[in-house]
Amino acid sequence: MYLTERQRQTPVIWQGDLCVVGGSATGVFAAVRAARLGLKVMLIEKQNCFGGVATNGLVNVWHTYMDTEKKKQIIAGLSAEVTDRLEPYNAGYVDWADSHCFNPQELKTELDRLMEESGAAYLFHTCYVGLEAEDDKVSAVFVENKDGRGAVKADFFIDATGDGDLARNLGIQSYVHENIQPPSACFLLQGDTEGLDVQKLIRRHGKEFGLEEDYGWNNRLPRCRDITMRADTHVVGYRCDSARDLTKAEVEGRRKARALVEMLNKYGKPGVTYNNLNVCSYIGIRETVHYRTLYQANENDLLLGTRYEDAILNGTYGADMHFGDKGIVLRYIDGSYTRENADGTVTRGNWRREKGIGEEEPVPTYYQLPFRCLVGERWQNFIAAGRMLNADMGAFGALRVMVNLNQIGEAAGVAAYLSLHHEQSVQELDGVEVARTLSRGGSANLG
């Protein structure tokens, strides 16, 4: 059954150079980069703050900015600027793996400040509901908020929604992987877990509380004694780009958080009381759908360290593929791999040796991604930047982490500026100029 809506006139609530839809760090960094280069920018965010998974999702870590030898800083730009800005508030620390860990609540405020200083406009509690496009260009997006329905007109658009909501409405060809990495509903746990093997407890006592065997991890918060961010479970069997599945996944994630606390209060450290202080306000989605571009990132080129003149990203994080209750597989650029099964067993090996790559072949210390991975075939003033990126399963497992998506957001913002500055379509842009402009703006050398 369908209803026909009455024809209506929609007021234009903002008009400018660039509209970014989605206020994760990816979207914020795209907006800030473009605004600093002189564009008039609007960012649309459906929740009440910036940061996405890093803030509302409570995932409080951006992985190392250094190469694998810890000799060269390969990531800088806005990621490094933000973590530096958190230092005066004692809101961050560098862990044993040189990853940058932070207080998600302080990150919210710092991203507010970053946007305010950039001069970019923004709206919270504002939902994207559709778009207008013709002649291979997007002309406006429609949004709804407390003021009703409105239109945002711009000369360029960046889709930072994660699931590619604009890309879907534009009819861009999409695909899903055979294994869609399941989400985790993170939460903040109060109670001493030092030396406690929570995964072992889940394997031993989880069924009593409705928890299946699983692989998980956790991280401490700066200056917060006996408070850890928990990612001990996965929510399996849901497509989080579906409204109904996303709803069910959120409910199941909260149930698992409560079940874990109940288990710890019965089988955790004697004399310790455990409490759930805060469940994520948005489940940590690892993957949904992907959209085709001119180049698909692939695991082989990535982990072998292929270099690109139009590189927009440097990284070291391994190909990290979660299989829910079947554990995870991690493949690293040094050739090693680990499979950690939900039952606690671990398998290790060397994928370079198994592929017949001789020991005389150089081992890279970091990998790169070319700009053309962001360039679509048709839409001239549009880029999709985020976890919807065009990558095979292995490459996506490495590129999906926040420190990499942050860089992709910066590249999208720079590309928007260059496209408008040169009056060129995305397809006509010189990717080398995008890379050079990123480096001039503070990113680590992408050459």
C-alpha positions as CSV (number, residue, x, y, z in Angstrom):
1,M,0.0,0.0,0.0
2,Y,1.2,3.5,-0.8
3,L,0.2,7.0,0.1
4,T,0.6,9.9,-2.3
5,E,2.0,13.0,-0.5
6,R,0.7,16.4,-1.3
7,Q,2.9,18.6,-3.4
8,R,4.7,21.1,-1.3
9,Q,7.2,23.9,-1.5
10,T,10.4,23.2,0.5
11,P,12.3,26.2,1.9
12,V,16.0,26.4,1.2
13,I,17.5,26.7,4.7
14,W,21.1,27.0,3.6
15,Q,23.1,27.5,0.3
16,G,26.9,27.4,-0.2
17,D,29.8,25.6,-1.6
18,L,29.8,22.2,0.2
19,C,27.4,20.1,2.1
20,V,28.6,17.1,4.1
21,V,26.0,14.7,5.3
22,G,27.2,12.7,8.4
23,G,29.1,14.1,11.4
24,S,31.5,11.3,12.2
25,A,35.2,12.2,12.5
26,T,35.2,11.4,8.7
27,G,32.6,14.0,8.0
28,V,34.0,16.5,10.4
29,F,37.4,16.3,9.0
30,A,36.1,16.6,5.4
31,A,34.2,19.8,6.5
32,V,37.1,21.3,8.4
33,R,39.6,20.7,5.6
34,A,37.3,22.3,3.0
35,A,36.4,25.2,5.3
36,R,40.1,26.0,6.1
37,L,40.7,26.1,2.3
38,G,38.0,28.7,2.0
39,L,34.8,26.9,1.1
40,K,31.4,27.8,2.7
41,V,30.4,24.5,4.3
42,M,27.4,23.0,5.9
43,L,27.5,19.7,7.9
44,I,24.3,17.7,8.6
45,E,24.3,15.3,11.6
46,K,21.3,13.2,12.7
47,Q,22.5,12.8,16.3
48,N,23.4,15.3,19.1
49,C,27.2,15.5,18.6
50,F,30.1,14.9,16.3
51,G,32.3,11.8,16.3
52,G,30.1,8.9,15.4
53,V,31.7,5.6,16.5
54,A,34.4,7.4,18.4
55,T,31.9,9.3,20.6
56,N,28.4,8.0,20.5
57,G,29.8,4.5,19.8
58,L,32.3,4.8,22.7
59,V,35.2,3.3,20.7
60,N,38.0,5.4,22.2
61,V,41.0,4.5,20.1
62,W,42.7,5.7,16.9
63,H,45.5,3.4,15.9
64,T,49.2,4.4,15.7
65,Y,50.4,7.2,13.5
66,M,53.8,5.6,13.1
67,D,55.1,3.1,10.6
68,T,55.8,-0.5,11.7
69,E,59.4,0.3,12.6
70,K,58.2,3.2,14.8
71,K,60.7,5.4,13.1
72,K,58.5,7.5,10.8
73,Q,55.2,9.3,11.5
74,I,53.1,8.4,8.5
75,I,49.7,9.8,9.8
76,A,49.3,13.4,10.9
77,G,46.7,15.9,9.7
78,L,43.5,16.4,11.7
79,S,43.8,13.1,13.6
80,A,47.1,14.2,15.2
81,E,45.8,17.7,15.7
82,V,42.8,16.5,17.6
83,T,44.7,14.1,19.9
84,D,47.2,16.9,20.6
85,R,44.4,19.2,21.5
86,L,43.1,16.7,24.0
87,E,46.4,16.6,26.0
88,P,45.8,19.8,28.1
89,Y,42.6,18.2,29.4
90,N,44.3,14.9,30.3
91,A,41.8,13.3,28.0
92,G,44.1,11.0,26.1
93,Y,47.1,8.7,26.3
94,V,49.3,6.6,24.0
95,D,49.1,2.8,24.8
96,W,51.7,0.0,24.4
97,A,50.9,-0.2,20.6
98,D,51.4,3.6,20.1
99,S,47.7,3.9,19.6
100,H,46.0,7.1,20.7
101,C,43.3,6.5,23.3
102,F,40.9,9.2,24.5
103,N,37.9,10.1,26.6
104,P,34.9,10.0,24.1
105,Q,33.1,12.7,26.0
106,E,36.0,15.1,25.8
107,L,36.4,14.3,22.1
108,K,32.8,15.5,21.6
109,T,33.7,19.0,22.9
110,E,37.0,19.2,21.0
111,L,35.2,18.4,17.7
112,D,32.7,21.1,18.5
113,R,35.6,23.5,19.0
114,L,37.3,22.4,15.8
115,M,34.1,23.0,13.8
116,E,33.4,26.3,15.4
117,E,37.0,27.5,14.7
118,S,36.7,26.4,11.0
119,G,33.7,28.6,10.4
120,A,31.7,25.7,8.9
121,A,28.0,25.7,9.6
122,Y,26.3,22.7,11.1
123,L,23.0,21.3,12.4
124,F,22.5,18.5,14.9
125,H,19.3,16.4,15.2
126,T,18.8,16.9,11.5
127,C,18.1,13.9,9.3
128,Y,18.8,13.5,5.6
129,V,15.7,12.4,3.8
130,G,16.4,12.7,0.1
131,L,18.1,14.6,-2.7
132,E,17.7,16.3,-6.0
133,A,20.0,15.5,-8.9
134,E,20.1,16.0,-12.6
135,D,22.7,16.2,-15.5
136,D,25.1,14.1,-13.4
137,K,25.2,16.6,-10.6
138,V,23.6,16.7,-7.2
139,S,21.9,20.1,-6.6
140,A,20.3,19.8,-3.1
141,V,19.6,17.5,-0.2
142,F,16.4,17.5,1.8
143,V,16.5,17.3,5.6
144,E,14.1,17.3,8.5
145,N,14.5,18.6,12.0
146,K,12.6,20.5,14.7
147,D,12.0,23.3,12.2
148,G,10.4,20.9,9.7
149,R,11.5,20.0,6.2
150,G,14.1,22.1,4.4
151,A,16.5,22.0,1.5
152,V,20.3,22.5,1.5
153,K,21.7,23.6,-1.8
154,A,25.4,23.3,-2.6
155,D,27.9,23.0,-5.4
156,F,29.5,19.8,-4.0
157,F,28.3,17.0,-1.7
158,I,30.1,14.5,0.5
159,D,28.3,11.4,1.7
160,A,29.7,10.6,5.1
161,T,26.7,8.7,6.4
162,G,28.6,5.4,6.7
163,D,26.0,3.4,4.9
164,G,26.0,5.6,1.8
165,D,22.5,7.0,2.1
166,L,23.1,9.5,-0.7
167,A,24.9,7.0,-2.8
168,R,21.9,4.7,-2.5
169,N,19.5,7.4,-3.6
170,L,21.7,8.2,-6.6
171,G,21.5,4.6,-7.7
172,I,25.2,4.0,-7.6
173,Q,26.0,0.3,-8.0
174,S,26.4,-1.4,-4.7
175,Y,27.5,-4.8,-3.3
176,V,27.9,-6.6,0.0
177,H,30.6,-9.0,1.1
178,E,30.0,-12.7,1.7
179,N,30.8,-12.0,5.4
180,I,29.5,-8.7,6.7
181,Q,31.5,-7.9,9.7
182,P,29.0,-7.8,12.6
183,P,28.7,-4.8,15.0
184,S,29.5,-4.5,18.7
185,A,27.5,-2.6,21.2
186,C,30.2,-1.0,23.4
187,F,29.6,0.1,26.9
188,L,31.5,1.6,29.9
189,L,32.0,-0.9,32.7
190,Q,32.8,0.2,36.3
191,G,34.7,-2.4,38.3
192,D,38.2,-3.8,38.6
193,T,38.9,-6.2,35.6
194,E,42.7,-6.1,35.9
195,G,44.0,-9.6,35.1
196,L,40.5,-10.9,34.6
197,D,40.1,-13.0,31.4
198,V,36.5,-11.9,30.5
199,Q,36.5,-14.0,27.3
200,K,37.4,-17.1,29.2
201,L,34.5,-16.3,31.6
202,I,32.1,-16.0,28.7
203,R,33.2,-19.3,27.3
204,R,32.8,-20.9,30.7
205,H,29.6,-19.2,32.0
206,G,28.1,-17.3,29.1
207,K,25.3,-19.7,28.2
208,E,23.8,-19.1,31.7
209,F,23.3,-15.5,30.7
210,G,22.5,-15.9,27.0
211,L,26.0,-15.1,25.7
212,E,27.6,-17.3,23.1
213,E,31.3,-17.9,22.7
214,D,32.8,-14.8,21.2
215,Y,36.0,-12.8,20.6
216,G,36.3,-9.3,22.1
217,W,38.5,-6.6,23.5
218,N,38.5,-3.7,25.9
219,N,40.3,-0.4,26.5
220,R,40.7,1.8,29.6
221,L,39.6,5.5,29.7
222,P,42.1,8.2,30.6
223,R,42.1,9.2,34.3
224,C,39.1,6.9,35.0
225,R,40.1,4.3,37.6
226,D,38.4,0.9,37.2
227,I,36.4,2.1,34.2
228,T,36.9,0.3,30.9
229,M,35.3,0.5,27.5
230,R,34.0,-3.0,26.7
231,A,33.7,-4.6,23.3
232,D,33.5,-8.2,24.5
233,T,30.6,-9.3,22.3
234,H,29.2,-9.1,18.7
235,V,25.6,-8.7,17.6
236,V,25.3,-11.3,14.8
237,G,22.7,-11.8,12.1
238,Y,21.6,-8.3,11.4
239,R,22.0,-5.9,8.4
240,C,22.5,-2.5,10.1
241,D,21.6,-0.6,6.9
242,S,18.1,-1.9,7.4
243,A,15.9,0.1,9.8
244,R,14.3,-3.0,11.3
245,D,17.6,-4.9,11.7
246,L,19.3,-1.8,13.1
247,T,16.6,-1.5,15.7
248,K,16.8,-5.1,16.7
249,A,20.6,-4.9,16.8
250,E,20.5,-2.0,19.2
251,V,18.2,-3.9,21.6
252,E,20.2,-7.0,21.4
253,G,23.4,-5.1,22.1
254,R,22.0,-3.5,25.2
255,R,20.8,-7.0,26.4
256,K,24.3,-8.4,26.0
257,A,25.8,-5.5,27.9
258,R,23.5,-6.2,30.8
259,A,24.1,-10.0,30.6
260,L,27.9,-9.4,30.7
261,V,27.6,-7.3,33.9
262,E,25.4,-9.9,35.5
263,M,28.0,-12.6,34.7
264,L,30.8,-10.5,36.1
265,N,28.9,-9.8,39.3
266,K,28.5,-13.6,39.8
267,Y,31.8,-14.9,38.4
268,G,34.2,-11.9,38.4
269,K,36.6,-10.8,41.1
270,P,35.4,-11.6,44.6
271,G,34.2,-8.5,46.5
272,V,34.0,-6.3,43.3
273,T,30.7,-4.9,42.2
274,Y,30.4,-4.3,38.5
275,N,28.1,-1.6,37.0
276,N,27.1,-0.6,33.5
277,L,27.7,3.1,33.4
278,N,26.9,3.9,29.8
279,V,25.8,1.9,26.8
280,C,26.7,3.4,23.4
281,S,23.9,5.6,22.0
282,Y,24.7,4.2,18.6
283,I,25.9,0.6,18.0
284,G,29.4,0.3,16.6
285,I,28.8,-0.8,13.0
286,R,31.8,-2.3,11.3
287,E,30.3,-2.9,7.8
288,T,27.1,-2.8,5.7
289,V,27.1,-2.0,2.0
290,H,29.8,-0.8,-0.4
291,Y,29.6,1.4,-3.5
292,R,31.5,1.0,-6.8
293,T,34.2,3.6,-7.8
294,L,36.9,3.7,-10.4
295,Y,39.2,1.6,-8.2
296,Q,38.6,-1.2,-5.7
297,A,41.1,-1.5,-2.9
298,N,42.4,-5.0,-2.7
299,E,44.2,-6.8,0.1
300,N,47.1,-8.0,-2.0
301,D,48.2,-4.5,-3.1
302,L,47.5,-3.0,0.3
303,L,49.5,-5.4,2.4
304,L,52.3,-5.6,-0.1
305,G,52.7,-1.8,0.3
306,T,52.0,-0.7,-3.3
307,R,52.8,3.0,-3.7
308,Y,50.7,5.5,-5.5
309,E,51.4,9.0,-6.8
310,D,47.8,10.0,-5.8
311,A,48.0,8.4,-2.3
312,I,45.5,10.0,0.1
313,L,46.2,7.6,3.1
314,N,49.0,5.9,4.9
315,G,48.3,3.1,7.3
316,T,49.6,0.1,9.2
317,Y,46.5,-1.5,10.7
318,G,46.2,-5.1,9.6
319,A,43.4,-6.8,7.6
320,D,41.1,-7.3,10.6
321,M,38.1,-9.4,9.7
322,H,35.5,-10.2,12.4
323,F,33.3,-13.3,11.9
324,G,31.2,-12.9,14.9
325,D,30.9,-16.1,17.0
326,K,33.6,-17.6,14.7
327,G,36.3,-15.3,15.9
328,I,38.6,-13.0,13.9
329,V,41.4,-13.2,11.4
330,L,44.2,-10.5,11.5
331,R,46.7,-10.3,8.6
332,Y,49.6,-7.9,9.0
333,I,51.9,-6.2,6.5
334,D,54.9,-8.0,8.0
335,G,53.5,-11.3,6.7
336,S,52.2,-12.7,10.0
337,Y,48.6,-13.6,10.6
338,T,46.6,-14.7,13.6
339,R,43.2,-16.4,13.8
340,E,41.6,-16.1,17.2
341,N,38.6,-18.4,17.5
342,A,35.7,-17.8,19.8
343,D,36.6,-21.0,21.7
344,G,39.9,-19.4,22.7
345,T,42.1,-21.4,20.3
346,V,44.7,-19.5,18.2
347,T,46.3,-20.3,14.9
348,R,49.3,-18.4,13.6
349,G,51.2,-18.4,10.3
350,N,52.8,-16.3,7.6
351,W,50.7,-15.4,4.6
352,R,53.7,-14.0,2.6
353,R,55.4,-17.4,2.9
354,E,52.2,-19.2,2.0
355,K,51.8,-17.1,-1.1
356,G,55.3,-18.0,-2.2
357,I,56.8,-14.5,-1.6
358,G,60.5,-14.9,-1.1
359,E,62.3,-13.6,2.0
360,E,64.4,-11.4,-0.3
361,E,61.3,-9.4,-1.2
362,P,61.1,-6.2,0.8
363,V,58.5,-5.9,3.6
364,P,56.8,-2.6,3.6
365,T,56.5,-0.5,6.8
366,Y,53.1,1.0,5.8
367,Y,50.5,0.9,3.0
368,Q,48.6,3.5,0.9
369,L,45.3,4.1,-0.8
370,P,44.9,6.0,-4.1
371,F,42.5,8.9,-4.6
372,R,40.7,7.1,-7.4
373,C,39.2,4.8,-4.8
374,L,36.9,7.8,-4.0
375,V,36.0,8.7,-7.6
376,G,32.8,7.4,-9.0
377,E,31.9,6.9,-12.7
378,R,29.0,9.3,-13.0
379,W,28.3,12.0,-10.4
380,Q,30.6,15.0,-11.0
381,N,30.2,16.8,-7.7
382,F,29.8,13.9,-5.3
383,I,32.1,11.7,-3.1
384,A,31.1,9.0,-0.7
385,A,33.7,8.9,2.1
386,G,33.5,6.3,4.9
387,R,33.0,2.7,5.6
388,M,31.0,2.3,2.4
389,L,34.3,2.5,0.5
390,N,35.0,0.2,-2.5
391,A,37.3,-2.5,-1.1
392,D,37.5,-6.3,-1.1
393,M,37.1,-8.1,2.2
394,G,40.7,-8.0,3.3
395,A,41.4,-4.5,2.3
396,F,38.3,-3.3,3.9
397,G,39.3,-5.1,7.1
398,A,42.3,-2.8,7.3
399,L,40.8,0.5,5.9
400,R,37.6,0.5,8.0
401,V,39.3,1.6,11.2
402,M,38.8,5.2,12.3
403,V,42.4,6.4,11.9
404,N,42.1,5.5,8.2
405,L,38.6,6.8,7.6
406,N,39.7,10.1,9.2
407,Q,42.2,10.4,6.4
408,I,39.7,9.6,3.7
409,G,37.4,12.3,5.1
410,E,40.2,14.9,4.8
411,A,40.9,13.8,1.3
412,A,37.2,14.2,0.3
413,G,37.2,17.7,1.8
414,V,40.3,18.7,-0.2
415,A,38.9,17.1,-3.4
416,A,35.7,19.2,-3.0
417,Y,37.8,22.4,-2.7
418,L,40.0,21.6,-5.7
419,S,36.9,20.6,-7.8
420,L,35.2,23.9,-7.2
421,H,38.5,25.9,-7.4
422,H,39.4,24.5,-10.8
423,E,35.8,24.2,-12.0
424,Q,36.4,20.5,-12.7
425,S,34.4,17.4,-12.0
426,V,35.7,14.8,-9.5
427,Q,36.6,12.6,-12.5
428,E,38.8,15.4,-14.0
429,L,40.7,16.1,-10.8
430,D,44.5,15.4,-10.6
431,G,44.8,13.0,-7.7
432,V,48.5,14.0,-7.3
433,E,47.3,17.5,-6.6
434,V,44.9,16.2,-4.0
435,A,47.7,14.3,-2.3
436,R,50.0,17.3,-2.4
437,T,47.3,19.6,-1.0
438,L,46.7,17.2,1.8
439,S,50.4,17.2,2.7
440,R,50.6,21.0,2.6
441,G,47.6,21.1,5.0
442,G,49.4,19.1,7.7
443,S,49.0,15.5,6.7
444,A,52.1,13.3,6.8
445,N,54.1,13.0,3.5
446,L,52.0,10.9,1.2
447,G,54.7,10.6,-1.4
